[in-house]
């Protein structure tokens, strides 16, 4: 295994809305780079990257699949680590963890549909991790394809500066190539099968518009580079493609610009120039610079240089099961080098773990490798106690930032069909929860019922199918139920005392707190966005409570946030301000302050005017105009708030916010209302207070008196 130069490494993801063509594009990338010798297709169920039974049956990507290939550009072999991500919003965690460890992204857009809901979600995820990206407008052969409109939507809806570096030659059935505005040449594909192309002069009919577009591109780039600006005014004819590419690369790496290309992956057009653009504009680990971690105790920031000579650090970003049901963990190495058979530290547990075998992964196939270097994405098998988000390190004490995990919004009750399989079900659910951080398992201790929660109906359907197919556990499931939240709307002051001096060691603690909703600034902070729901502030002065007891007060309140006082749903947010307290010289201890905090919450929360929140989904319906009135009427009956309408080539794009509770079974209703001609997509938008009558019904269902 040869060492490789890190500057020729590209760790990239391909991401977009469902059905934009991610897996189709990935197949072509692997084929034209020589990794595979036959192109698979999603619709025939033989694509390289979709290997799961459900993926092949439904023709969608569910689990992000990794592979590696090489692409020769400008005389150099570039190593491409590629992750093909799901487009369905239910599997957004797969995109989240991919973008956490990748250096660049190819964002795919449907030339007709443009920027769709999941496109926006993916874009926000890439923004969260500062991932540079290029855009590829796919399906240029479809009726209604509009390249310029998609470029405009990227700017207007996603808030990024989109720079078209190509112009299409022809559209719809007549799409046959692109004009390379950087080189000033036409790239024309001979047919829809081979992917062979010729580089020609720009067709006469397009020359004037192409020259104007190229001049505008050069003007834009010159605004951001003094050397290019000087050439532009003094001798514009001396401006070379290399100069333009250098400036565009710099702007892309900074995240200020998104180069936009186009093609049709299914018809094998546009793939090779896209691969050139990946090599040219997207960053290597070296370009991304140092990764930031923190010391586990001092919280001091530590910089990790992507160099083999540095101490070893890596992030475990995905846990899955291999064909023998062994735990396989994907890791991204940020610094240093690791060899198969070596031992490293799991910084979460503080224990050493042995890296028995290292693998380079190609979809569902693996290749054993003796070592892995800085920048690599590899898999390790059989390492126990390794979870998503864990940091592995050797020679340095550092913890890398984990990844954002969205909260589940839907749940179903589940039970084994017979008592003999009950233990098997518990083990299987535990393994699935290890794989998927958005999958939660909860047991109602009053009823003994097991409830599984996830990101949507499809998410839970897939998980139940895996229980039956992969783990051989026959089970029955209930109807879907919404994962509601609760919040306090007013702040109240409360004083609570815990005093136990009878029979054995005594306990004493007294606290005075303000309990209520979190501050608006906290709700807009990165902390809240990354899952922190408790805003805890201590204003204890003069030793009224020794500082060693204050973390126990915080711990007590934090533990109560999973069970609200109205219907037992988790609190969306909470602010606790600790203002006073008392201790006893011998009977005050951490446990006492944890318990008194719990009692304080129970007593005070009901007086803080709690209310129930429900998840609102942002829904987009594409519907022919003839059926628009019926669709709007149905959405209004579902408590929808209509946000707007947009005229499309094929009808109307209707946008609305709708409570998730009202959207179960919507696909069947929509088909009936539109004679099967409408389609919809939805993703989580926000939590909002439920109407009073709905709240009463929810609490009645939970067995709580109202």
C-alpha positions in Angstrom: 0.0 0.0 0.0 1.6 3.2 -1.2 1.7 6.4 0.8 -0.2 9.1 -1.0 0.2 12.9 -1.1 -2.6 14.4 0.9 -3.0 17.4 -1.4 -4.4 15.0 -4.0 -7.0 13.6 -1.7 -10.7 14.6 -1.9 -13.2 13.5 0.7 -16.5 14.4 -0.8 -20.2 13.7 -0.4 -23.0 13.8 -3.0 -26.2 15.1 -1.5 -29.6 16.4 -2.6 -33.3 16.1 -2.4 -34.8 12.6 -3.1 -34.9 11.6 -6.8 -32.4 14.3 -7.9 -30.1 11.5 -9.2 -27.4 11.1 -6.5 -27.0 7.4 -6.8 -27.3 7.5 -10.6 -24.5 10.1 -10.7 -22.3 8.1 -8.3 -22.6 5.1 -10.6 -21.3 7.2 -13.5 -18.5 8.6 -11.4 -17.4 5.1 -10.5 -17.7 3.9 -14.1 -15.8 6.7 -15.8 -13.1 6.6 -13.1 -12.6 2.9 -13.8 -13.8 1.6 -10.4 -16.6 -0.4 -11.9 -17.0 -1.9 -15.3 -20.8 -1.9 -15.6 -23.2 0.8 -14.7 -26.0 -0.2 -12.3 -29.3 1.7 -12.1 -31.5 2.6 -9.2 -34.7 1.7 -11.0 -33.5 -1.9 -11.8 -32.2 -2.5 -8.3 -28.6 -3.2 -9.2 -26.8 0.0 -8.3 -23.4 -0.3 -6.7 -24.1 1.9 -3.7 -27.7 0.8 -2.7 -27.1 -2.7 -1.4 -29.7 -3.1 1.3 -32.8 -5.1 0.5 -35.2 -2.2 1.2 -33.0 0.1 -0.8 -33.2 -2.1 -3.8 -37.0 -2.7 -3.3 -37.8 1.0 -2.9 -35.2 2.4 -5.3 -33.9 4.9 -2.6 -30.8 5.4 -0.6 -31.3 4.8 3.1 -27.8 4.4 4.5 -24.9 6.6 3.3 -22.5 4.4 1.4 -18.8 5.0 1.1 -16.4 4.1 -1.7 -13.0 5.2 -3.0 -11.8 5.7 -6.6 -9.2 7.7 -8.5 -9.5 10.3 -11.2 -6.6 11.6 -13.4 -6.7 15.4 -13.7 -3.9 17.6 -15.0 -1.5 14.7 -15.0 -2.1 13.8 -11.4 -4.0 10.9 -9.9 -6.6 12.2 -7.4 -7.9 9.9 -4.7 -11.6 10.4 -4.2 -13.3 9.2 -1.0 -17.0 9.5 -1.9 -20.1 9.2 0.3 -23.5 8.8 -1.5 -26.0 10.1 1.0 -29.8 9.6 1.2 -32.2 12.2 -0.1 -35.2 11.4 2.0 -35.6 13.7 5.0 -36.2 10.7 7.4 -32.6 9.7 7.0 -31.1 13.2 7.4 -28.7 11.9 10.1 -26.8 10.0 7.4 -26.2 13.3 5.6 -25.4 15.0 8.9 -22.6 12.6 9.9 -21.2 12.5 6.4 -20.9 16.3 6.2 -19.3 16.3 9.7 -16.3 14.4 8.4 -16.1 15.4 4.7 -14.1 18.2 3.2 -16.3 19.1 0.2 -19.7 18.4 -1.2 -21.3 18.0 -4.6 -24.9 19.4 -4.3 -27.2 18.0 -6.9 -30.3 19.7 -8.2 -33.1 18.6 -10.5 -33.1 20.9 -13.5 -36.9 21.0 -13.4 -37.7 21.0 -9.7 -34.7 23.3 -8.7 -34.1 23.9 -5.0 -36.4 21.4 -3.1 -37.0 21.1 0.7 -34.3 18.6 1.4 -31.9 20.6 -0.8 -32.3 23.4 1.8 -31.8 21.0 4.7 -28.6 19.7 3.2 -27.4 23.2 2.5 -27.9 24.2 6.1 -26.1 21.1 7.3 -23.1 22.0 5.0 -23.2 25.6 6.4 -23.1 24.2 9.9 -19.8 22.5 9.2 -18.4 25.0 6.8 -18.2 22.6 3.9 -17.2 24.1 0.5 -19.4 22.9 -2.3 -20.0 22.8 -6.0 -23.4 22.4 -7.6 -24.4 20.1 -10.5 -27.8 20.7 -12.2 -28.9 17.2 -13.3 -31.6 16.0 -15.6 -31.0 18.7 -18.2 -32.7 16.3 -20.7 -36.1 16.5 -18.9 -39.0 18.5 -20.2 -39.1 21.9 -18.5 -35.3 21.9 -17.6 -34.2 25.4 -16.8 -30.5 25.8 -15.9 -30.6 29.6 -15.3 -33.6 29.3 -13.0 -31.8 26.7 -10.8 -28.8 29.0 -10.6 -31.1 31.9 -9.5 -32.9 29.7 -6.9 -29.5 28.7 -5.4 -28.9 32.4 -4.8 -32.4 33.4 -3.7 -33.4 30.3 -1.6 -30.1 29.2 -0.3 -28.4 32.6 0.1 -25.1 31.5 -1.7 -23.3 33.2 -4.6 -23.8 30.7 -7.4 -21.4 31.2 -10.3 -22.3 29.3 -13.5 -19.0 28.1 -15.1 -20.9 26.3 -17.9 -23.8 27.0 -20.3 -26.0 24.2 -21.6 -26.0 23.4 -25.4 -29.6 22.6 -26.1 -32.2 21.7 -23.5 -34.7 18.9 -22.9 -34.4 16.2 -25.7 -32.0 18.4 -27.5 -29.4 18.7 -24.7 -26.1 17.5 -26.1 -23.3 19.3 -24.3 -22.0 22.3 -22.4 -19.9 25.4 -23.0 -17.0 25.6 -20.7 -16.9 29.3 -19.8 -13.5 29.1 -18.2 -11.8 27.5 -21.3 -14.0 29.1 -23.8 -14.7 25.8 -25.5 -17.7 23.5 -26.2 -17.9 20.0 -24.8 -20.2 17.9 -26.9 -21.3 14.3 -26.2 -21.6 11.9 -29.1 -24.5 9.8 -27.8 -26.4 8.8 -24.6 -24.6 5.5 -24.1 -20.8 5.7 -24.2 -20.2 9.1 -22.5 -17.6 9.9 -25.1 -17.3 13.6 -25.9 -15.4 16.0 -28.2 -14.0 19.4 -27.3 -15.0 21.9 -30.1 -15.2 25.5 -30.8 -18.4 27.2 -29.5 -21.3 26.9 -31.9 -21.8 30.1 -33.9 -25.4 30.4 -32.7 -24.3 30.5 -29.1 -21.0 32.4 -29.5 -22.3 35.9 -28.6 -24.2 34.8 -25.5 -21.3 32.6 -24.4 -18.8 35.5 -24.8 -21.0 37.7 -22.8 -21.4 35.1 -20.0 -17.6 34.5 -20.0 -16.9 38.3 -19.7 -19.4 38.6 -16.8 -17.6 35.6 -15.1 -14.2 37.2 -15.5 -15.5 40.5 -14.2 -16.9 38.8 -11.1 -13.6 36.9 -10.4 -11.5 40.0 -11.1 -13.5 41.9 -8.3 -11.9 39.4 -5.9 -8.3 39.3 -7.1 -6.1 42.3 -7.7 -3.7 40.5 -10.1 -6.6 39.4 -12.2 -8.2 42.8 -12.0 -5.0 44.4 -13.4 -4.9 41.9 -16.3 -8.6 42.5 -17.0 -8.0 46.3 -17.6 -4.5 46.1 -19.1 -4.5 43.0 -21.3 -7.6 40.9 -21.0 -6.4 38.6 -23.8 -3.6 37.5 -21.5 -6.0 36.0 -18.9 -5.5 32.2 -18.9 -7.9 29.5 -17.8 -5.4 28.7 -15.1 -5.6 32.2 -13.6 -9.4 32.0 -13.6 -9.4 28.5 -12.0 -7.0 29.7 -9.3 -9.2 32.6 -8.3 -12.4 30.5 -8.4 -10.7 27.7 -6.4 -9.8 30.3 -3.7 -13.3 31.7 -3.6 -14.9 28.2 -3.4 -12.6 27.1 -0.6 -13.6 30.2 1.4 -17.2 29.2 1.0 -18.1 32.5 -0.6 -18.8 31.0 -4.1 -20.5 27.9 -5.4 -19.4 27.0 -9.0 -22.4 25.5 -10.9 -22.1 22.9 -13.7 -24.8 20.9 -15.5 -25.5 17.7 -17.3 -27.7 14.5 -17.3 -26.1 11.7 -15.4 -28.6 9.1 -16.7 -27.7 10.0 -20.3 -24.0 9.9 -19.4 -23.4 13.6 -20.1 -21.5 16.0 -17.9 -19.9 13.5 -15.5 -16.2 13.9 -16.6 -16.2 17.8 -16.4 -17.8 17.4 -12.9 -14.9 15.1 -11.8 -12.4 17.7 -13.1 -14.2 20.3 -11.1 -14.0 18.2 -7.9 -10.3 17.9 -8.4 -9.9 21.6 -9.3 -12.2 23.4 -6.8 -12.9 21.2 -3.8 -10.5 21.1 -0.9 -8.0 18.5 0.2 -7.6 17.9 4.0 -4.6 20.1 3.7 -6.7 22.9 2.3 -9.2 22.6 5.1 -6.4 23.3 7.5 -6.2 22.3 11.2 -9.2 20.6 12.9 -10.1 22.0 16.3 -10.6 19.8 19.4 -10.6 20.5 23.1 -8.7 19.1 26.1 -11.2 16.8 27.9 -10.5 18.4 31.3 -9.2 21.9 30.8 -11.4 22.5 27.7 -8.5 24.3 26.2 -8.7 24.4 22.4 -6.3 22.1 20.5 -5.3 22.3 16.9 -4.9 19.1 14.9 -2.7 19.3 11.8 -3.5 16.9 8.9 0.0 15.4 9.0 1.2 11.8 9.5 3.9 12.9 11.9 1.4 14.4 14.3 -0.2 12.6 17.3 -3.1 10.4 16.2 -6.7 11.6 16.4 -9.9 10.4 14.7 -13.7 10.7 14.9 -16.0 7.8 14.8 -18.9 9.1 12.7 -20.9 6.0 11.8 -21.6 2.6 13.5 -23.2 -0.2 11.5 -23.3 -4.0 11.5 -21.5 -6.1 8.9 -22.8 -9.2 7.2 -21.8 -11.3 10.3 -23.5 -8.9 12.7 -20.2 -7.5 13.9 -19.9 -3.9 14.8 -18.2 -1.9 12.0 -17.3 1.7 12.7 -16.3 4.3 10.2 -13.7 6.8 11.3 -12.2 10.0 9.8 -8.5 10.5 10.7 -7.7 14.1 11.4 -4.0 13.8 12.4 -1.3 11.2 12.6 -1.3 7.6 11.4 -2.7 4.4 12.8 -1.7 0.8 12.0 -3.8 -2.4 12.2 -3.2 -4.1 15.5 -2.4 -1.0 17.4 -4.2 0.3 20.5 -5.6 3.8 20.9 -7.7 5.6 23.5 -11.4 6.0 23.4 -11.6 9.5 24.9 -15.3 9.0 26.0 -14.6 5.9 28.1 -11.0 6.7 29.0 -10.1 3.1 28.0 -7.7 1.7 25.4 -9.2 -0.1 22.5 -7.5 -2.3 19.9 -7.8 -1.5 16.3 -7.7 -5.2 15.1 -8.3 -4.6 11.4 -8.5 -1.6 9.1 -10.6 -1.6 6.0 -11.0 0.5 2.9 -14.7 0.2 2.0 -16.4 0.1 -1.4 -20.1 -0.1 -0.7 -20.7 -3.5 0.8 -17.2 -4.8 0.0 -14.1 -4.3 2.1 -10.3 -4.4 1.4 -8.0 -5.0 4.4 -5.2 -2.3 4.7 -2.2 -2.3 7.0 -2.4 1.4 8.0 -4.4 4.6 7.5 -3.2 8.2 7.4 -4.3 11.7 8.1 -7.3 12.6 6.0 -8.3 9.0 5.4 -11.9 7.7 5.9 -11.7 4.0 6.8 -13.6 1.3 8.8 -12.6 -0.7 11.8 -14.3 -4.0 12.8 -15.0 -5.5 16.2 -14.1 -2.5 18.4 -16.5 -2.6 21.3 -17.9 0.3 23.2 -17.4 2.6 20.2 -20.3 5.0 19.5 -21.1 7.6 16.9 -19.3 10.8 18.0 -16.5 9.1 19.9 -12.9 10.5 19.6 -10.0 8.1 19.2 -6.6 9.4 20.1 -3.0 8.3 20.8 -0.2 10.5 22.2 -2.6 13.4 22.8 -5.6 14.1 25.1 -8.2 15.7 22.8 -11.9 15.5 22.2 -13.3 16.3 18.7 -16.6 18.1 18.3 -19.3 15.5 17.9 -22.2 15.9 15.5 -25.6 17.5 15.7 -28.4 14.9 16.2 -32.0 16.0 15.6 -34.7 14.9 18.0 -37.2 12.3 16.8 -40.7 13.5 15.9 -42.7 10.2 15.6 -43.1 7.0 17.6 -44.8 3.6 17.5 -45.4 1.0 20.1 -43.7 -2.3 19.3 -43.7 -5.8 20.9 -42.4 -9.3 20.0 -45.1 -11.6 18.7 -44.3 -14.2 21.4 -42.6 -14.1 24.7 -39.8 -16.3 23.5 -38.6 -13.4 21.2 -38.9 -10.6 23.8 -35.2 -10.8 24.7 -34.1 -11.0 21.1 -36.2 -7.9 20.4 -34.5 -6.0 23.2 -31.0 -6.9 21.9 -31.9 -6.0 18.3 -33.3 -2.7 19.3 -30.2 -1.9 21.3 -28.0 -2.7 18.2 -30.1 -0.5 15.9 -29.9 2.4 18.4 -26.1 2.1 18.4 -26.2 2.4 14.6 -28.6 5.3 14.4 -28.5 8.2 16.8 -31.9 9.5 15.7 -33.5 6.2 16.7 -34.7 6.1 20.3 -36.1 3.2 22.4 -38.3 4.1 25.4 -40.1 1.9 27.9 -43.3 3.2 29.6 -42.7 1.9 33.1 -46.4 2.2 34.0 -47.7 0.1 31.0 -44.5 -1.9 30.2 -45.0 -0.9 26.6 -41.9 -0.4 24.4 -42.0 2.7 22.1 -39.6 3.3 19.3 -39.1 6.8 18.0 -37.6 8.1 14.7 -37.7 10.9 12.1 -40.7 9.8 10.1 -43.0 7.0 9.0 -40.5 5.7 6.4 -37.7 5.7 9.0 -39.7 3.5 11.4 -40.9 1.3 8.6 -37.3 0.6 7.5 -36.3 -0.2 11.1 -39.2 -2.6 11.7 -38.3 -4.3 8.4 -34.7 -4.7 9.6 -35.9 -6.3 12.8 -37.8 -8.9 10.8 -35.3 -9.5 8.0 -31.9 -8.9 9.6 -32.5 -9.9 13.2 -35.3 -12.5 12.5 -37.5 -11.1 15.3 -41.2 -11.2 14.4 -43.0 -8.2 15.9 -46.2 -6.3 15.9 -46.4 -2.5 15.8 -49.1 0.1 16.7 -50.3 3.2 14.9 -47.8 6.1 14.6 -47.8 8.6 17.4 -46.4 12.1 17.4 -43.4 12.9 19.6 -44.8 16.0 21.3 -42.8 18.4 23.5 -43.7 20.6 26.5 -42.5 24.1 27.5 -42.9 26.5 30.4 -44.2 29.9 29.3 -43.8 31.9 32.6 -41.0 32.2 35.1 -41.8 31.5 38.7 -39.7 31.7 41.9 -39.7 28.7 44.2 -38.0 27.7 47.4 -37.6 24.0 48.2 -36.2 22.2 51.2 -35.2 18.5 51.6 -34.8 17.4 55.2 -34.4 13.7 56.1 -32.8 12.9 59.5 -34.5 9.7 60.5 -33.1 6.2 60.1 -29.5 6.2 58.8 -27.5 8.9 57.2 -29.4 12.2 56.9 -30.0 14.5 53.9 -30.4 18.2 53.9 -30.6 20.7 51.0 -32.4 23.9 50.4 -32.5 26.0 47.2 -34.3 29.0 45.8 -34.7 29.1 42.1 -36.4 30.9 39.2 -37.8 28.3 36.8 -39.2 29.2 33.3 -38.6 29.4 29.6 -35.1 29.8 28.2 -34.0 33.3 27.1 -34.5 34.2 23.4 -30.7 34.6 23.0 -30.2 31.0 24.3 -32.8 29.7 21.8 -30.9 31.4 19.0 -27.5 30.2 20.1 -25.3 27.4 18.7 -25.7 25.5 22.0 -29.5 25.2 21.5 -29.0 24.3 17.8 -26.7 21.5 18.8 -29.1 20.0 21.3 -28.5 21.7 24.6 -32.0 22.4 26.1 -31.2 23.5 29.7 -30.0 27.1 30.4 -28.6 26.9 33.9 -27.4 30.0 35.7 -25.9 30.1 39.2 -26.0 33.4 41.0 -24.8 32.0 44.3 -22.5 34.4 46.1 -20.9 34.2 49.6 -21.0 30.5 49.9 -24.7 30.0 50.5 -24.3 26.7 48.6 -20.7 25.4 48.3 -19.7 25.3 44.7 -19.1 21.5 44.7 -22.9 21.1 45.2 -24.0 23.3 42.3 -23.4 20.8 39.5 -25.7 18.4 41.4 -28.5 21.0 41.3 -28.0 21.3 37.5 -28.0 17.5 37.2 -31.3 17.2 39.1 -33.1 19.7 36.8 -31.6 18.2 33.7 -32.9 14.8 34.6 -36.4 16.2 35.0 -36.5 17.6 31.5 -37.4 14.3 29.9 -40.8 14.2 31.7 -42.9 17.2 31.5 -45.7 17.9 34.0 -48.6 17.9 31.5 -48.4 14.7 29.6 -44.9 13.4 30.4 -43.3 14.7 27.1 -39.7 16.1 27.2 -39.3 19.8 27.7 -38.2 21.7 24.6 -36.2 24.2 26.7 -35.9 25.3 30.3 -34.1 28.1 32.2 -33.1 27.6 35.9 -31.6 30.5 37.8 -30.2 29.4 41.2 -30.4 32.4 43.5 -30.1 31.2 47.1 -29.9 28.1 49.3 -28.8 26.6 52.6 -26.7 23.7 53.7 -26.3 21.6 56.8 -22.8 21.1 58.2 -23.0 17.2 58.1 -26.1 16.2 56.2 -25.6 18.2 52.9 -24.2 16.2 50.1 -24.4 16.1 46.3 -27.3 13.6 46.3 -29.3 15.9 48.5 -29.0 18.8 46.1 -29.8 16.6 43.1 -33.0 15.3 44.9 -34.1 18.8 46.0 -33.8 20.1 42.5 -36.1 17.3 41.3 -38.6 18.2 44.0 -38.4 21.9 43.1 -39.1 21.2 39.4 -42.2 19.1 40.3 -43.6 21.7 42.6 -42.8 24.8 40.5 -43.3 23.7 36.9 -47.1 23.5 37.1 -47.2 27.1 38.2 -45.1 28.2 35.2 -48.0 27.8 32.8 -46.8 24.8 30.9 -48.1 24.0 27.4 -47.8 21.2 24.9 -45.9 21.7 21.6 -46.3 19.7 18.4 -43.9 19.4 15.5 -44.9 21.4 12.4 -43.7 20.1 9.1 -42.8 22.3 6.1 -44.8 20.7 3.2 -44.3 21.3 -0.5 -47.0 20.0 -2.9 -46.5 20.0 -6.6 -50.0 19.9 -8.1 -51.6 20.6 -11.5 -53.7 23.8 -11.4 -56.9 21.9 -12.0 -56.6 20.2 -8.6 -55.2 23.2 -6.6 -58.5 24.1 -4.9 -59.1 20.6 -3.7 -55.6 20.2 -2.3 -55.7 23.6 -0.5 -59.1 22.7 1.0 -57.8 19.4 2.3 -54.7 21.1 3.8 -56.9 23.6 5.6 -58.8 20.8 7.1 -55.5 19.5 8.4 -54.8 22.8 10.3 -52.3 23.9 7.7 -51.0 27.4 7.4 -50.5 28.2 3.6 -47.2 30.0 3.2 -47.4 30.7 -0.6 -47.7 29.5 -4.1 -45.2 29.4 -7.0 -46.1 28.8 -10.7 -44.1 26.0 -12.3 -43.8 24.6 -15.8 -45.9 21.6 -14.7 -48.4 23.3 -12.4 -48.2 25.0 -9.0 -45.8 24.6 -6.1 -47.8 25.0 -2.9 -46.0 25.6 0.4 -47.5 25.1 3.8 -46.8 24.4 7.5 -48.8 21.5 8.7 -48.9 19.7 12.1 -47.3 16.3 11.7 -50.2 14.7 13.6 -52.4 15.7 10.6 -50.2 14.3 7.9 -50.4 10.5 8.5 -51.7 8.8 5.4 -51.5 12.0 3.4 -50.0 10.3 0.3 -53.2 8.3 -0.3 -55.5 11.3 0.0 -53.3 13.4 -2.3 -53.4 10.7 -5.0 -57.1 10.5 -4.7 -57.6 14.3 -4.9 -55.3 14.7 -7.9 -55.9 11.5 -9.9 -52.4 10.5 -9.0 -50.8 13.6 -10.6 -49.6 15.5 -7.5 -46.6 14.8 -5.3 -45.4 16.2 -2.0 -42.4 16.3 0.3 -42.0 17.5 3.8 -39.4 18.1 6.5 -39.4 19.2 10.1 -39.8 23.0 10.5 -40.3 23.8 14.2 -42.3 23.1 17.3 -45.5 25.1 18.0 -48.1 25.3 20.7 -51.1 23.0 20.1 -54.6 24.4 20.2 -56.3 24.0 23.6 -58.8 21.3 22.4 -56.0 19.3 20.9 -54.0 19.6 24.2 -57.0 18.3 26.1 -57.3 15.3 23.8 -53.5 14.6 24.1 -53.6 14.7 27.9 -56.8 12.6 28.0 -55.0 9.9 25.9 -52.1 10.0 28.3 -54.5 9.3 31.2 -54.0 12.7 32.8 -56.9 14.6 34.3 -57.7 17.9 32.6 
